[in-house]
Amino acid sequence: MNLIKLSRITTLASWFALFALLMLWNTLLAPSAYFPISLVLVVMVGPLLFPLRGLLHGKPYTHAWASFLIMLYFAHGVQEAWVNPDERIYALLEVLFSTIFYTAAITYAKLRGRQLKQHAEGRKTSM
């Protein structure tokens, strides 16, 4: 398996793992005592849905900007791990999944973008 395909699969797997973690964490494992579950889900899971279409279609540009978006989840996980010992395991999983996503998405965006550029240059020279 080549690195482009591996990084794409890893990106999608970590996205779905983070999505599942956030859904379970905020609904079943440790729901908020202060805010409605629906509001928490909109705020926590909603932004994660924005890049989904581009990720599923393998668009390098989406992988690149989604890596910036995922840093919000990384920061949230670090903050929760620091201040909330009862939910530390969930927060550390959030940090793990967001780190894996970031690394894989950047790798895919770089390698696939380079591959598409070479392909486009090859088509220009053959015309």
MOPAC internal coordinates of N, CA, C and O (Angstrom, degrees):
PM7 1SCF
backbone

  N    0.0000 0     0.00 0     0.00 0    0    0    0
  C    1.4532 1     0.00 0     0.00 0    1    0    0
  C    1.5331 1   108.20 1     0.00 0    2    1    0
  O    1.2310 1   120.78 1   -47.46 1    3    2    1
  N    1.3202 1   116.12 1   132.54 1    3    2    1
  C    1.4607 1   118.40 1  -178.67 1    5    3    2
  C    1.5320 1   110.67 1   -81.27 1    6    5    3
  O    1.2310 1   121.10 1   -14.19 1    7    6    5
  N    1.3209 1   115.51 1   165.81 1    7    6    5
  C    1.4615 1   121.99 1  -174.24 1    9    7    6
  C    1.5301 1   112.47 1   -66.38 1   10    9    7
  O    1.2310 1   120.24 1   148.00 1   11   10    9
  N    1.3157 1   117.15 1   -32.00 1   11   10    9
  C    1.4707 1   119.75 1   179.27 1   13   11   10
  C    1.5292 1   110.14 1   -64.90 1   14   13   11
  O    1.2310 1   120.63 1   131.94 1   15   14   13
  N    1.3147 1   116.40 1   -48.06 1   15   14   13
  C    1.4617 1   120.54 1  -179.71 1   17   15   14
  C    1.5339 1   110.95 1   -65.54 1   18   17   15
  O    1.2310 1   120.62 1   138.54 1   19   18   17
  N    1.3263 1   116.41 1   -41.46 1   19   18   17
  C    1.4592 1   120.61 1   179.15 1   21   19   18
  C    1.5288 1   111.37 1   -62.62 1   22   21   19
  O    1.2310 1   120.37 1   136.90 1   23   22   21
  N    1.3289 1   116.89 1   -43.10 1   23   22   21
  C    1.4643 1   119.40 1  -179.58 1   25   23   22
  C    1.5283 1   111.20 1   -67.89 1   26   25   23
  O    1.2310 1   119.92 1   145.73 1   27   26   25
  N    1.3075 1   117.77 1   -34.27 1   27   26   25
  C    1.4759 1   120.34 1   177.78 1   29   27   26
  C    1.5248 1   110.95 1   -67.76 1   30   29   27
  O    1.2310 1   120.60 1   135.43 1   31   30   29
  N    1.3257 1   116.47 1   -44.57 1   31   30   29
  C    1.4640 1   120.32 1   178.47 1   33   31   30
  C    1.5255 1   110.55 1   -63.86 1   34   33   31
  O    1.2310 1   120.53 1   138.64 1   35   34   33
  N    1.3193 1   116.60 1   -41.36 1   35   34   33
  C    1.4599 1   120.96 1   179.19 1   37   35   34
  C    1.5271 1   110.99 1   -65.10 1   38   37   35
  O    1.2310 1   120.41 1   140.02 1   39   38   37
  N    1.3214 1   116.82 1   -39.98 1   39   38   37
  C    1.4656 1   120.71 1   177.26 1   41   39   38
  C    1.5242 1   110.53 1   -60.24 1   42   41   39
  O    1.2310 1   120.54 1   131.02 1   43   42   41
  N    1.3183 1   116.57 1   -48.98 1   43   42   41
  C    1.4674 1   119.96 1  -178.96 1   45   43   42
  C    1.5287 1   111.66 1   -65.07 1   46   45   43
  O    1.2310 1   120.40 1   138.07 1   47   46   45
  N    1.3267 1   116.85 1   -41.93 1   47   46   45
  C    1.4641 1   120.24 1   179.93 1   49   47   46
  C    1.5263 1   110.99 1   -62.61 1   50   49   47
  O    1.2310 1   120.32 1   137.08 1   51   50   49
  N    1.3200 1   116.99 1   -42.92 1   51   50   49
  C    1.4673 1   119.36 1  -179.82 1   53   51   50
  C    1.5283 1   111.13 1   -70.59 1   54   53   51
  O    1.2310 1   120.03 1   146.75 1   55   54   53
  N    1.3408 1   117.54 1   -33.25 1   55   54   53
  C    1.4701 1   119.86 1   176.34 1   57   55   54
  C    1.5244 1   109.65 1   -62.96 1   58   57   55
  O    1.2310 1   120.32 1   131.25 1   59   58   57
  N    1.3380 1   117.00 1   -48.75 1   59   58   57
  C    1.4588 1   120.38 1  -179.03 1   61   59   58
  C    1.5257 1   111.61 1   -66.32 1   62   61   59
  O    1.2310 1   119.92 1   144.36 1   63   62   61
  N    1.3270 1   117.75 1   -35.64 1   63   62   61
  C    1.4644 1   120.84 1   176.71 1   65   63   62
  C    1.5276 1   110.59 1   -64.75 1   66   65   63
  O    1.2310 1   120.30 1   136.08 1   67   66   65
  N    1.3254 1   117.03 1   -43.92 1   67   66   65
  C    1.4630 1   120.82 1   178.37 1   69   67   66
  C    1.5284 1   110.64 1   -65.39 1   70   69   67
  O    1.2310 1   120.38 1   138.38 1   71   70   69
  N    1.3138 1   116.87 1   -41.62 1   71   70   69
  C    1.4662 1   121.30 1   177.82 1   73   71   70
  C    1.5298 1   110.34 1   -59.54 1   74   73   71
  O    1.2310 1   120.34 1   131.36 1   75   74   73
  N    1.3323 1   116.95 1   -48.64 1   75   74   73
  C    1.4663 1   121.18 1  -179.65 1   77   75   74
  C    1.5281 1   110.89 1   -63.57 1   78   77   75
  O    1.2310 1   120.45 1   137.16 1   79   78   77
  N    1.3252 1   116.74 1   -42.84 1   79   78   77
  C    1.4623 1   120.29 1   178.86 1   81   79   78
  C    1.5261 1   111.11 1   -59.23 1   82   81   79
  O    1.2310 1   120.36 1   131.83 1   83   82   81
  N    1.3249 1   116.91 1   -48.17 1   83   82   81
  C    1.4652 1   120.12 1  -178.31 1   85   83   82
  C    1.5262 1   111.55 1   -64.63 1   86   85   83
  O    1.2310 1   120.33 1   141.27 1   87   86   85
  N    1.3132 1   116.98 1   -38.73 1   87   86   85
  C    1.4681 1   120.06 1   177.90 1   89   87   86
  C    1.5306 1   110.69 1   -63.85 1   90   89   87
  O    1.2310 1   120.75 1   131.63 1   91   90   89
  N    1.3348 1   116.18 1   -48.37 1   91   90   89
  C    1.4664 1   119.69 1  -179.17 1   93   91   90
  C    1.5239 1   112.02 1   -67.09 1   94   93   91
  O    1.2310 1   120.58 1   135.94 1   95   94   93
  N    1.3174 1   116.50 1   -44.06 1   95   94   93
  C    1.4576 1   121.89 1  -178.06 1   97   95   94
  C    1.5328 1   111.01 1   -59.13 1   98   97   95
  O    1.2310 1   120.78 1   134.97 1   99   98   97
  N    1.3122 1   116.11 1   -45.03 1   99   98   97
  C    1.4604 1   120.07 1  -173.98 1  101   99   98
  C    1.5229 1   114.47 1   -87.54 1  102  101   99
  O    1.2310 1   119.66 1   172.36 1  103  102  101
  N    1.3257 1   118.25 1    -7.64 1  103  102  101
  C    1.4640 1   119.81 1   179.05 1  105  103  102
  C    1.5262 1   112.53 1  -114.58 1  106  105  103
  O    1.2310 1   119.96 1   132.51 1  107  106  105
  N    1.3170 1   117.69 1   -47.49 1  107  106  105
  C    1.4609 1   120.07 1  -173.70 1  109  107  106
  C    1.5322 1   114.63 1  -107.68 1  110  109  107
  O    1.2310 1   120.29 1   135.44 1  111  110  109
  N    1.3160 1   117.05 1   -44.56 1  111  110  109
  C    1.4632 1   120.52 1  -171.17 1  113  111  110
  C    1.5244 1   113.39 1   -75.64 1  114  113  111
  O    1.2310 1   120.05 1   134.76 1  115  114  113
  N    1.3177 1   117.52 1   -45.24 1  115  114  113
  C    1.4676 1   120.94 1  -178.68 1  117  115  114
  C    1.5266 1   110.15 1  -153.72 1  118  117  115
  O    1.2310 1   120.11 1  -110.43 1  119  118  117
  N    1.3359 1   117.40 1    69.57 1  119  118  117
  C    1.4697 1   118.47 1  -179.42 1  121  119  118
  C    1.5303 1   111.23 1   -66.86 1  122  121  119
  O    1.2310 1   121.09 1   -27.35 1  123  122  121
  N    1.3061 1   115.52 1   152.65 1  123  122  121
  C    1.4606 1   121.56 1  -179.02 1  125  123  122
  C    1.5220 1   110.95 1   -67.69 1  126  125  123
  O    1.2310 1   121.00 1   -41.80 1  127  126  125
  N    1.3195 1   115.69 1   138.20 1  127  126  125
  C    1.4566 1   120.93 1   176.02 1  129  127  126
  C    1.5227 1   111.29 1   -88.23 1  130  129  127
  O    1.2310 1   120.12 1   170.08 1  131  130  129
  N    1.3158 1   117.38 1    -9.92 1  131  130  129
  C    1.4640 1   121.63 1  -173.33 1  133  131  130
  C    1.5298 1   113.99 1  -108.12 1  134  133  131
  O    1.2310 1   120.04 1   153.84 1  135  134  133
  N    1.3202 1   117.53 1   -26.16 1  135  134  133
  C    1.4644 1   121.26 1  -175.38 1  137  135  134
  C    1.5236 1   110.18 1  -124.88 1  138  137  135
  O    1.2310 1   119.88 1   -29.07 1  139  138  137
  N    1.3376 1   117.84 1   150.93 1  139  138  137
  C    1.4693 1   120.25 1   175.38 1  141  139  138
  C    1.5315 1   110.56 1   -62.95 1  142  141  139
  O    1.2310 1   120.90 1   -35.58 1  143  142  141
  N    1.2997 1   115.88 1   144.42 1  143  142  141
  C    1.4647 1   121.15 1  -178.38 1  145  143  142
  C    1.5227 1   110.92 1   -58.51 1  146  145  143
  O    1.2310 1   120.52 1   141.01 1  147  146  145
  N    1.3192 1   116.61 1   -38.99 1  147  146  145
  C    1.4715 1   119.17 1  -179.05 1  149  147  146
  C    1.5239 1   111.59 1   -62.17 1  150  149  147
  O    1.2310 1   119.74 1   139.89 1  151  150  149
  N    1.3155 1   118.10 1   -40.11 1  151  150  149
  C    1.4604 1   121.24 1   178.48 1  153  151  150
  C    1.5265 1   110.95 1   -66.11 1  154  153  151
  O    1.2310 1   120.76 1   137.56 1  155  154  153
  N    1.3081 1   116.15 1   -42.44 1  155  154  153
  C    1.4669 1   120.54 1   178.81 1  157  155  154
  C    1.5251 1   110.19 1   -62.21 1  158  157  155
  O    1.2310 1   120.14 1   138.07 1  159  158  157
  N    1.3234 1   117.34 1   -41.93 1  159  158  157
  C    1.4635 1   120.31 1   179.44 1  161  159  158
  C    1.5225 1   111.95 1   -66.00 1  162  161  159
  O    1.2310 1   120.09 1   139.97 1  163  162  161
  N    1.3216 1   117.44 1   -40.03 1  163  162  161
  C    1.4674 1   120.16 1   178.43 1  165  163  162
  C    1.5245 1   110.16 1   -62.40 1  166  165  163
  O    1.2310 1   120.45 1   136.80 1  167  166  165
  N    1.3207 1   116.75 1   -43.20 1  167  166  165
  C    1.4658 1   120.69 1  -177.66 1  169  167  166
  C    1.5268 1   111.76 1   -73.75 1  170  169  167
  O    1.2310 1   120.20 1   139.27 1  171  170  169
  N    1.3246 1   117.22 1   -40.73 1  171  170  169
  C    1.4683 1   120.27 1  -174.56 1  173  171  170
  C    1.5289 1   113.49 1   -85.98 1  174  173  171
  O    1.2310 1   120.05 1   139.59 1  175  174  173
  N    1.3020 1   117.50 1   -40.41 1  175  174  173
  C    1.4657 1   120.61 1  -174.28 1  177  175  174
  C    1.5279 1   111.84 1   -98.74 1  178  177  175
  O    1.2310 1   120.13 1   152.50 1  179  178  177
  N    1.3118 1   117.35 1   -27.50 1  179  178  177
  C    1.4584 1   121.53 1  -178.15 1  181  179  178
  C    1.5176 1   114.58 1   -52.28 1  182  181  179
  O    1.2310 1   119.35 1   126.60 1  183  182  181
  N    1.3377 1   118.85 1   -53.40 1  183  182  181
  C    1.4704 1   119.31 1  -179.49 1  185  183  182
  C    1.5261 1   113.71 1   -61.02 1  186  185  183
  O    1.2310 1   120.81 1   153.55 1  187  186  185
  N    1.3190 1   116.06 1   -26.45 1  187  186  185
  C    1.4650 1   119.75 1   179.78 1  189  187  186
  C    1.5288 1   111.45 1   -68.76 1  190  189  187
  O    1.2310 1   120.42 1   158.59 1  191  190  189
  N    1.3232 1   116.80 1   -21.41 1  191  190  189
  C    1.4649 1   120.62 1  -178.84 1  193  191  190
  C    1.5298 1   113.36 1   -79.57 1  194  193  191
  O    1.2310 1   119.84 1   157.46 1  195  194  193
  N    1.3331 1   117.90 1   -22.54 1  195  194  193
  C    1.4671 1   120.57 1  -176.66 1  197  195  194
  C    1.5315 1   113.79 1   -55.70 1  198  197  195
  O    1.2310 1   118.44 1   134.29 1  199  198  197
  N    1.3264 1   120.57 1   -45.71 1  199  198  197
  C    1.4652 1   118.88 1  -177.55 1  201  199  198
  C    1.5288 1   114.59 1   -85.88 1  202  201  199
  O    1.2310 1   119.41 1  -178.36 1  203  202  201
  N    1.3121 1   118.74 1     1.64 1  203  202  201
  C    1.4695 1   120.43 1  -171.53 1  205  203  202
  C    1.5224 1   113.63 1   -57.17 1  206  205  203
  O    1.2310 1   119.85 1   133.61 1  207  206  205
  N    1.3114 1   117.90 1   -46.39 1  207  206  205
  C    1.4739 1   119.71 1  -177.38 1  209  207  206
  C    1.5298 1   111.50 1   -60.90 1  210  209  207
  O    1.2310 1   120.45 1   133.14 1  211  210  209
  N    1.3208 1   116.75 1   -46.86 1  211  210  209
  C    1.4628 1   120.46 1   179.30 1  213  211  210
  C    1.5185 1   112.71 1   -65.52 1  214  213  211
  O    1.2310 1   120.55 1   144.70 1  215  214  213
  N    1.3366 1   116.55 1   -35.30 1  215  214  213
  C    1.4665 1   119.52 1   177.46 1  217  215  214
  C    1.5249 1   110.52 1   -65.91 1  218  217  215
  O    1.2310 1   120.78 1   136.43 1  219  218  217
  N    1.3300 1   116.11 1   -43.57 1  219  218  217
  C    1.4639 1   119.71 1  -179.85 1  221  219  218
  C    1.5279 1   112.14 1   -65.99 1  222  221  219
  O    1.2310 1   120.28 1   149.24 1  223  222  221
  N    1.3257 1   117.08 1   -30.76 1  223  222  221
  C    1.4651 1   121.04 1   178.82 1  225  223  222
  C    1.5261 1   112.74 1   -88.62 1  226  225  223
  O    1.2310 1   119.92 1   179.02 1  227  226  225
  N    1.3166 1   117.76 1    -0.98 1  227  226  225
  C    1.4629 1   121.25 1   175.90 1  229  227  226
  C    1.5183 1   114.54 1    71.46 1  230  229  227
  O    1.2310 1   119.77 1  -145.62 1  231  230  229
  N    1.3170 1   118.04 1    34.38 1  231  230  229
  C    1.4648 1   120.95 1  -178.81 1  233  231  230
  C    1.5322 1   110.12 1   -83.76 1  234  233  231
  O    1.2310 1   120.12 1   -58.52 1  235  234  233
  N    1.3236 1   117.38 1   121.48 1  235  234  233
  C    1.4711 1   120.26 1  -178.49 1  237  235  234
  C    1.5256 1   113.25 1   -60.23 1  238  237  235
  O    1.2310 1   120.14 1   142.07 1  239  238  237
  N    1.3331 1   117.33 1   -37.93 1  239  238  237
  C    1.4650 1   120.35 1  -179.20 1  241  239  238
  C    1.5269 1   110.71 1   -61.53 1  242  241  239
  O    1.2310 1   120.32 1   138.30 1  243  242  241
  N    1.3225 1   117.00 1   -41.70 1  243  242  241
  C    1.4621 1   120.93 1   178.69 1  245  243  242
  C    1.5146 1   110.70 1   -64.99 1  246  245  243
  O    1.2310 1   120.35 1   138.97 1  247  246  245
  N    1.3291 1   116.93 1   -41.03 1  247  246  245
  C    1.4614 1   119.89 1   177.45 1  249  247  246
  C    1.5266 1   110.49 1   -60.47 1  250  249  247
  O    1.2310 1   120.54 1   142.01 1  251  250  249
  N    1.3182 1   116.58 1   -37.99 1  251  250  249
  C    1.4664 1   120.42 1  -178.36 1  253  251  250
  C    1.5275 1   111.12 1   -67.08 1  254  253  251
  O    1.2310 1   119.77 1   129.60 1  255  254  253
  N    1.3353 1   118.05 1   -50.40 1  255  254  253
  C    1.4670 1   117.65 1  -177.33 1  257  255  254
  C    1.5146 1   112.19 1   -75.27 1  258  257  255
  O    1.2310 1   119.83 1   154.60 1  259  258  257
  N    1.3308 1   117.93 1   -25.40 1  259  258  257
  C    1.4639 1   119.89 1   176.49 1  261  259  258
  C    1.5260 1   111.10 1   -67.25 1  262  261  259
  O    1.2310 1   120.70 1   152.54 1  263  262  261
  N    1.3324 1   116.27 1   -27.46 1  263  262  261
  C    1.4663 1   118.69 1   177.65 1  265  263  262
  C    1.5286 1   110.98 1   -66.45 1  266  265  263
  O    1.2310 1   120.05 1   150.42 1  267  266  265
  N    1.3373 1   117.51 1   -29.58 1  267  266  265
  C    1.4672 1   120.10 1   174.48 1  269  267  266
  C    1.5285 1   110.61 1   -72.85 1  270  269  267
  O    1.2310 1   120.55 1   138.62 1  271  270  269
  N    1.3142 1   116.56 1   -41.38 1  271  270  269
  C    1.4581 1   121.33 1   178.64 1  273  271  270
  C    1.5268 1   111.12 1   -60.91 1  274  273  271
  O    1.2310 1   120.50 1   141.17 1  275  274  273
  N    1.3098 1   116.65 1   -38.83 1  275  274  273
  C    1.4609 1   120.73 1  -175.09 1  277  275  274
  C    1.5247 1   111.87 1   -67.38 1  278  277  275
  O    1.2310 1   120.12 1   161.31 1  279  278  277
  N    1.3222 1   117.37 1   -18.69 1  279  278  277
  C    1.4649 1   120.34 1   178.06 1  281  279  278
  C    1.5302 1   111.68 1   -65.56 1  282  281  279
  O    1.2310 1   120.03 1   154.40 1  283  282  281
  N    1.3306 1   117.55 1   -25.60 1  283  282  281
  C    1.4664 1   120.20 1   173.83 1  285  283  282
  C    1.5272 1   110.50 1   -63.02 1  286  285  283
  O    1.2310 1   120.64 1   140.29 1  287  286  285
  N    1.3197 1   116.37 1   -39.71 1  287  286  285
  C    1.4596 1   120.55 1   179.16 1  289  287  286
  C    1.5244 1   110.95 1   -71.75 1  290  289  287
  O    1.2310 1   120.53 1   143.62 1  291  290  289
  N    1.3098 1   116.60 1   -36.38 1  291  290  289
  C    1.4606 1   120.40 1   175.23 1  293  291  290
  C    1.5329 1   109.70 1   -60.88 1  294  293  291
  O    1.2310 1   120.45 1   131.57 1  295  294  293
  N    1.3233 1   116.75 1   -48.43 1  295  294  293
  C    1.4692 1   120.94 1  -179.64 1  297  295  294
  C    1.5285 1   111.21 1   -63.29 1  298  297  295
  O    1.2310 1   120.56 1   139.47 1  299  298  297
  N    1.3252 1   116.54 1   -40.53 1  299  298  297
  C    1.4611 1   120.09 1   177.93 1  301  299  298
  C    1.5263 1   110.48 1   -62.41 1  302  301  299
  O    1.2310 1   120.27 1   136.26 1  303  302  301
  N    1.3260 1   117.08 1   -43.74 1  303  302  301
  C    1.4559 1   120.49 1  -179.96 1  305  303  302
  C    1.5197 1   112.63 1   -63.49 1  306  305  303
  O    1.2310 1   120.33 1   137.49 1  307  306  305
  N    1.3181 1   116.97 1   -42.51 1  307  306  305
  C    1.4702 1   120.67 1   178.17 1  309  307  306
  C    1.5278 1   109.91 1   -63.25 1  310  309  307
  O    1.2310 1   120.69 1   135.17 1  311  310  309
  N    1.3193 1   116.29 1   -44.83 1  311  310  309
  C    1.4667 1   120.80 1   179.97 1  313  311  310
  C    1.5269 1   111.21 1   -62.28 1  314  313  311
  O    1.2310 1   119.96 1   134.44 1  315  314  313
  N    1.3192 1   117.69 1   -45.56 1  315  314  313
  C    1.4680 1   120.83 1   179.59 1  317  315  314
  C    1.5267 1   111.62 1   -65.84 1  318  317  315
  O    1.2310 1   120.04 1   140.77 1  319  318  317
  N    1.3058 1   117.53 1   -39.23 1  319  318  317
  C    1.4677 1   120.41 1   178.58 1  321  319  318
  C    1.5240 1   110.69 1   -63.46 1  322  321  319
  O    1.2310 1   120.74 1   146.72 1  323  322  321
  N    1.3137 1   116.20 1   -33.28 1  323  322  321
  C    1.4627 1   121.18 1  -177.59 1  325  323  322
  C    1.5260 1   112.05 1   -76.01 1  326  325  323
  O    1.2310 1   120.11 1   137.03 1  327  326  325
  N    1.3335 1   117.39 1   -42.97 1  327  326  325
  C    1.4644 1   119.97 1  -170.83 1  329  327  326
  C    1.5269 1   114.40 1  -100.79 1  330  329  327
  O    1.2310 1   119.24 1   166.48 1  331  330  329
  N    1.3076 1   119.06 1   -13.52 1  331  330  329
  C    1.4527 1   120.58 1  -173.31 1  333  331  330
  C    1.5281 1   110.78 1  -128.82 1  334  333  331
  O    1.2310 1   119.94 1   -92.83 1  335  334  333
  N    1.3280 1   117.72 1    87.17 1  335  334  333
  C    1.4705 1   120.02 1  -176.68 1  337  335  334
  C    1.5310 1   113.96 1   -62.39 1  338  337  335
  O    1.2310 1   120.10 1   152.25 1  339  338  337
  N    1.3310 1   117.42 1   -27.75 1  339  338  337
  C    1.4681 1   120.06 1  -179.44 1  341  339  338
  C    1.5253 1   112.55 1   -67.16 1  342  341  339
  O    1.2310 1   120.44 1   152.28 1  343  342  341
  N    1.3170 1   116.76 1   -27.72 1  343  342  341
  C    1.4653 1   121.16 1  -177.79 1  345  343  342
  C    1.5273 1   111.95 1  -113.73 1  346  345  343
  O    1.2310 1   120.52 1  -159.50 1  347  346  345
  N    1.3068 1   116.62 1    20.50 1  347  346  345
  C    1.4642 1   121.09 1  -175.19 1  349  347  346
  C    1.5293 1   112.41 1   -60.80 1  350  349  347
  O    1.2310 1   119.82 1   141.04 1  351  350  349
  N    1.3291 1   117.95 1   -38.96 1  351  350  349
  C    1.4685 1   120.02 1  -177.89 1  353  351  350
  C    1.5294 1   110.53 1   -63.81 1  354  353  351
  O    1.2310 1   120.28 1   139.47 1  355  354  353
  N    1.3291 1   117.06 1   -40.53 1  355  354  353
  C    1.4688 1   120.04 1   178.84 1  357  355  354
  C    1.5255 1   110.49 1   -66.99 1  358  357  355
  O    1.2310 1   121.17 1   140.24 1  359  358  357
  N    1.3238 1   115.36 1   -39.76 1  359  358  357
  C    1.4673 1   119.79 1   179.68 1  361  359  358
  C    1.5250 1   111.14 1   -65.94 1  362  361  359
  O    1.2310 1   120.29 1   139.45 1  363  362  361
  N    1.3217 1   117.04 1   -40.55 1  363  362  361
  C    1.4660 1   119.51 1   179.04 1  365  363  362
  C    1.5260 1   111.25 1   -68.15 1  366  365  363
  O    1.2310 1   120.25 1   146.51 1  367  366  365
  N    1.3205 1   117.12 1   -33.49 1  367  366  365
  C    1.4664 1   119.75 1   173.84 1  369  367  366
  C    1.5256 1   110.56 1   -65.62 1  370  369  367
  O    1.2310 1   120.36 1   141.88 1  371  370  369
  N    1.3246 1   116.92 1   -38.12 1  371  370  369
  C    1.4656 1   120.60 1   176.59 1  373  371  370
  C    1.5281 1   110.50 1   -62.46 1  374  373  371
  O    1.2310 1   120.74 1   137.65 1  375  374  373
  N    1.3293 1   116.20 1   -42.35 1  375  374  373
  C    1.4692 1   120.45 1   177.20 1  377  375  374
  C    1.5271 1   110.02 1   -62.98 1  378  377  375
  O    1.2310 1   120.30 1   135.49 1  379  378  377
  N    1.3241 1   117.03 1   -44.51 1  379  378  377
  C    1.4666 1   121.27 1  -179.66 1  381  379  378
  C    1.5275 1   111.22 1   -61.15 1  382  381  379
  O    1.2310 1   120.10 1   128.88 1  383  382  381
  N    1.3269 1   117.42 1   -51.12 1  383  382  381
  C    1.4649 1   120.51 1  -178.02 1  385  383  382
  C    1.5227 1   112.25 1   -64.80 1  386  385  383
  O    1.2310 1   120.39 1   141.84 1  387  386  385
  N    1.3247 1   116.85 1   -38.16 1  387  386  385
  C    1.4685 1   118.62 1   179.28 1  389  387  386
  C    1.5222 1   111.48 1   -70.39 1  390  389  387
  O    1.2310 1   120.05 1   146.05 1  391  390  389
  N    1.3224 1   117.50 1   -33.95 1  391  390  389
  C    1.4704 1   120.36 1   176.68 1  393  391  390
  C    1.5243 1   110.89 1   -67.52 1  394  393  391
  O    1.2310 1   120.53 1   136.47 1  395  394  393
  N    1.3202 1   116.60 1   -43.53 1  395  394  393
  C    1.4666 1   120.52 1   177.64 1  397  395  394
  C    1.5233 1   109.91 1   -62.69 1  398  397  395
  O    1.2310 1   120.51 1   135.41 1  399  398  397
  N    1.3308 1   116.64 1   -44.59 1  399  398  397
  C    1.4613 1   120.50 1   178.78 1  401  399  398
  C    1.5193 1   110.53 1   -58.82 1  402  401  399
  O    1.2310 1   120.36 1   131.04 1  403  402  401
  N    1.3186 1   116.92 1   -48.96 1  403  402  401
  C    1.4669 1   121.51 1  -177.75 1  405  403  402
  C    1.5243 1   110.97 1   -57.20 1  406  405  403
  O    1.2310 1   120.72 1   130.14 1  407  406  405
  N    1.3211 1   116.23 1   -49.86 1  407  406  405
  C    1.4646 1   120.73 1  -177.81 1  409  407  406
  C    1.5250 1   111.44 1   -62.85 1  410  409  407
  O    1.2310 1   120.63 1   133.33 1  411  410  409
  N    1.3210 1   116.41 1   -46.67 1  411  410  409
  C    1.4643 1   120.28 1  -178.20 1  413  411  410
  C    1.5300 1   111.74 1   -68.31 1  414  413  411
  O    1.2310 1   120.07 1   139.66 1  415  414  413
  N    1.3278 1   117.47 1   -40.34 1  415  414  413
  C    1.4717 1   120.47 1  -178.60 1  417  415  414
  C    1.5235 1   111.41 1   -66.63 1  418  417  415
  O    1.2310 1   120.17 1   138.28 1  419  418  417
  N    1.3153 1   117.27 1   -41.72 1  419  418  417
  C    1.4653 1   120.44 1   178.60 1  421  419  418
  C    1.5280 1   110.23 1   -65.82 1  422  421  419
  O    1.2310 1   120.72 1   138.54 1  423  422  421
  N    1.3227 1   116.23 1   -41.46 1  423  422  421
  C    1.4646 1   120.01 1   178.37 1  425  423  422
  C    1.5239 1   110.40 1   -61.56 1  426  425  423
  O    1.2310 1   120.51 1   133.40 1  427  426  425
  N    1.3405 1   116.62 1   -46.60 1  427  426  425
  C    1.4625 1   120.07 1   179.47 1  429  427  426
  C    1.5231 1   111.31 1   -62.18 1  430  429  427
  O    1.2310 1   120.26 1   133.42 1  431  430  429
  N    1.3267 1   117.11 1   -46.58 1  431  430  429
  C    1.4691 1   120.56 1  -178.09 1  433  431  430
  C    1.5262 1   111.01 1   -59.76 1  434  433  431
  O    1.2310 1   120.56 1   137.65 1  435  434  433
  N    1.3080 1   116.54 1   -42.35 1  435  434  433
  C    1.4666 1   120.25 1  -178.68 1  437  435  434
  C    1.5310 1   111.33 1   -67.68 1  438  437  435
  O    1.2310 1   120.63 1   128.56 1  439  438  437
  N    1.3229 1   116.40 1   -51.44 1  439  438  437
  C    1.4646 1   120.01 1  -174.89 1  441  439  438
  C    1.5279 1   112.29 1   -71.05 1  442  441  439
  O    1.2310 1   120.15 1   137.29 1  443  442  441
  N    1.3135 1   117.31 1   -42.71 1  443  442  441
  C    1.4695 1   119.88 1  -179.36 1  445  443  442
  C    1.5300 1   110.77 1   -70.19 1  446  445  443
  O    1.2310 1   120.41 1   142.14 1  447  446  445
  N    1.3293 1   116.82 1   -37.86 1  447  446  445
  C    1.4609 1   120.00 1   176.00 1  449  447  446
  C    1.5176 1   111.69 1   -61.67 1  450  449  447
  O    1.2310 1   120.82 1   137.67 1  451  450  449
  N    1.3216 1   116.04 1   -42.33 1  451  450  449
  C    1.4675 1   120.80 1   177.61 1  453  451  450
  C    1.5270 1   110.45 1   -63.88 1  454  453  451
  O    1.2310 1   120.72 1   138.30 1  455  454  453
  N    1.3432 1   116.23 1   -41.70 1  455  454  453
  C    1.4602 1   120.75 1   179.78 1  457  455  454
  C    1.5297 1   111.10 1   -63.64 1  458  457  455
  O    1.2310 1   120.08 1   136.62 1  459  458  457
  N    1.3133 1   117.46 1   -43.38 1  459  458  457
  C    1.4656 1   120.84 1   178.79 1  461  459  458
  C    1.5240 1   111.35 1   -65.80 1  462  461  459
  O    1.2310 1   120.35 1   142.42 1  463  462  461
  N    1.3235 1   116.93 1   -37.58 1  463  462  461
  C    1.4629 1   120.58 1   178.22 1  465  463  462
  C    1.5277 1   110.78 1   -64.48 1  466  465  463
  O    1.2310 1   120.25 1   136.23 1  467  466  465
  N    1.3315 1   117.12 1   -43.77 1  467  466  465
  C    1.4685 1   120.79 1   178.57 1  469  467  466
  C    1.5201 1   110.56 1   -63.82 1  470  469  467
  O    1.2310 1   120.72 1   140.31 1  471  470  469
  N    1.3177 1   116.23 1   -39.69 1  471  470  469
  C    1.4612 1   120.49 1   178.95 1  473  471  470
  C    1.5286 1   110.44 1   -63.88 1  474  473  471
  O    1.2310 1   120.66 1   137.17 1  475  474  473
  N    1.3304 1   116.33 1   -42.83 1  475  474  473
  C    1.4711 1   120.46 1   179.18 1  477  475  474
  C    1.5243 1   111.08 1   -65.75 1  478  477  475
  O    1.2310 1   119.96 1   140.54 1  479  478  477
  N    1.3175 1   117.68 1   -39.46 1  479  478  477
  C    1.4669 1   120.68 1   178.36 1  481  479  478
  C    1.5231 1   110.89 1   -67.15 1  482  481  479
  O    1.2310 1   120.46 1   143.89 1  483  482  481
  N    1.3200 1   116.73 1   -36.11 1  483  482  481
  C    1.4604 1   120.85 1   177.44 1  485  483  482
  C    1.5153 1   111.81 1   -65.23 1  486  485  483
  O    1.2310 1   120.19 1   144.37 1  487  486  485
  N    1.3144 1   117.24 1   -35.63 1  487  486  485
  C    1.4681 1   121.19 1   178.66 1  489  487  486
  C    1.5240 1   110.85 1   -71.78 1  490  489  487
  O    1.2310 1   120.23 1   145.82 1  491  490  489
  N    1.3378 1   117.16 1   -34.18 1  491  490  489
  C    1.4647 1   120.19 1   179.83 1  493  491  490
  C    1.5209 1   111.16 1   -67.89 1  494  493  491
  O    1.2310 1   120.26 1   139.76 1  495  494  493
  N    1.3291 1   117.12 1   -40.24 1  495  494  493
  C    1.4653 1   120.07 1  -177.37 1  497  495  494
  C    1.5196 1   111.64 1   -73.12 1  498  497  495
  O    1.2310 1   119.94 1   154.15 1  499  498  497
  N    1.3335 1   117.73 1   -25.85 1  499  498  497
  C    1.4613 1   119.53 1  -178.72 1  501  499  498
  C    1.5262 1   112.38 1   -83.05 1  502  501  499
  O    1.2310 1   119.75 1   169.40 1  503  502  501
  N    1.3101 1   118.08 1   -10.60 1  503  502  501
  C    1.4740 1   120.73 1  -178.77 1  505  503  502
  C    1.4828 1   111.65 1   -82.44 1  506  505  503
  O    1.2310 1   120.10 1   180.00 1  507  506  505

